[in-house]
Amino acid sequence: MSFYLIIFLFILGAWGIVKKDNLIKKVIALNILNSSIVILFIYIGSLTGSTAPIMEKGIKNVVDPLPQALMLTAIVIGICLTALALSFILKIYQRYKTLSVSRIEKLIKNE
């Protein structure tokens, strides 16, 4: 059941990037897509064991900590990309006074 929810979030994010015309909505969809990938890696990493990766004597069947560490890095990169995208969107809005991709394309063609 969890895997289907992750696939649904991925498809929702991809659909939002492709179909939405508003730049802010595209950034939100990109965040949903990124979050689904992070959740997928953590979910798959959790399937290998059942115990937290705290090494003490007698603990066996430990969850692989590598996907979790990599996904922490992916989260930080995702936040940075979101901030960069929003700063670009702010500059685009200041120049064209719209957030609609189709309107921006028309304005660029008319310049």
C-alpha positions as CSV (number, residue, x, y, z in Angstrom):
1,M,0.0,0.0,0.0
2,S,2.8,2.4,0.8
3,F,4.5,1.8,-2.5
4,Y,1.2,2.8,-4.4
5,L,1.0,6.1,-2.4
6,I,4.6,6.9,-3.4
7,I,3.9,6.2,-7.0
8,F,0.7,8.4,-6.8
9,L,2.8,11.3,-5.3
10,F,5.4,10.9,-8.1
11,I,2.7,10.9,-10.8
12,L,1.0,13.9,-9.2
13,G,4.2,15.9,-9.1
14,A,5.1,15.0,-12.7
15,W,1.5,15.9,-13.8
16,G,1.8,19.3,-12.0
17,I,5.1,20.1,-13.7
18,V,3.7,19.3,-17.1
19,K,0.1,20.6,-17.0
20,K,0.1,23.6,-14.7
21,D,0.6,27.0,-16.2
22,N,1.5,28.9,-13.0
23,L,5.2,29.0,-12.2
24,I,4.6,28.8,-8.4
25,K,2.4,25.7,-8.9
26,K,5.2,24.1,-11.0
27,V,7.6,24.6,-8.1
28,I,5.2,23.1,-5.7
29,A,4.8,20.1,-8.1
30,L,8.5,19.8,-8.3
31,N,8.7,19.6,-4.5
32,I,6.0,16.9,-4.4
33,L,8.0,15.0,-7.0
34,N,11.2,15.4,-5.0
35,S,9.5,14.3,-1.8
36,S,8.1,11.2,-3.5
37,I,11.6,10.2,-4.6
38,V,13.0,10.8,-1.1
39,I,10.2,8.7,0.5
40,L,10.8,5.9,-2.1
41,F,14.5,5.7,-1.2
42,I,13.8,5.6,2.5
43,Y,11.0,3.1,2.0
44,I,13.2,0.8,0.0
45,G,16.1,1.2,2.5
46,S,13.8,0.2,5.3
47,L,12.9,-3.1,3.7
48,T,16.4,-4.5,4.5
49,G,16.1,-4.7,8.3
50,S,13.9,-3.9,11.2
51,T,16.2,-2.2,13.8
52,A,17.4,1.4,13.9
53,P,21.0,1.7,12.8
54,I,22.4,2.3,16.3
55,M,25.3,0.0,16.7
56,E,25.3,-1.7,20.1
57,K,26.2,-5.2,21.1
58,G,23.7,-7.9,20.2
59,I,21.7,-5.8,17.7
60,K,21.1,-7.6,14.4
61,N,19.0,-7.1,11.3
62,V,19.8,-3.4,11.1
63,V,18.2,-1.0,8.5
64,D,20.7,0.3,6.0
65,P,21.6,3.9,7.0
66,L,23.1,4.9,3.6
67,P,19.8,5.7,1.8
68,Q,18.8,7.8,4.8
69,A,22.0,9.8,4.8
70,L,21.8,10.3,1.0
71,M,18.2,11.5,1.3
72,L,19.2,14.1,3.9
73,T,21.5,15.5,1.3
74,A,18.7,15.3,-1.4
75,I,16.4,17.2,1.0
76,V,18.9,20.0,1.4
77,I,19.5,20.2,-2.3
78,G,15.8,20.3,-2.9
79,I,15.4,23.2,-0.5
80,C,18.2,25.1,-2.3
81,L,16.7,24.5,-5.7
82,T,13.3,25.7,-4.4
83,A,14.8,28.9,-3.1
84,L,16.6,29.4,-6.4
85,A,13.5,28.7,-8.5
86,L,11.4,31.1,-6.4
87,S,14.0,33.9,-6.7
88,F,14.0,33.4,-10.5
89,I,10.2,33.5,-10.5
90,L,10.3,36.7,-8.5
91,K,12.6,38.3,-11.2
92,I,10.3,37.0,-13.9
93,Y,7.3,38.4,-12.2
94,Q,9.0,41.8,-11.8
95,R,9.7,41.9,-15.5
96,Y,6.6,40.5,-17.0
97,K,4.0,41.1,-14.3
98,T,2.6,37.6,-14.6
99,L,3.3,34.0,-13.5
100,S,1.6,32.3,-16.4
101,V,4.0,30.5,-18.6
102,S,1.9,30.9,-21.7
103,R,1.6,34.7,-21.2
104,I,5.3,35.0,-20.6
105,E,6.0,33.1,-23.9
106,K,3.6,35.5,-25.7
107,L,5.3,38.5,-24.2
108,I,8.8,37.2,-25.1
109,K,7.7,36.6,-28.7
110,N,6.3,40.2,-28.9
111,E,9.5,41.8,-27.7
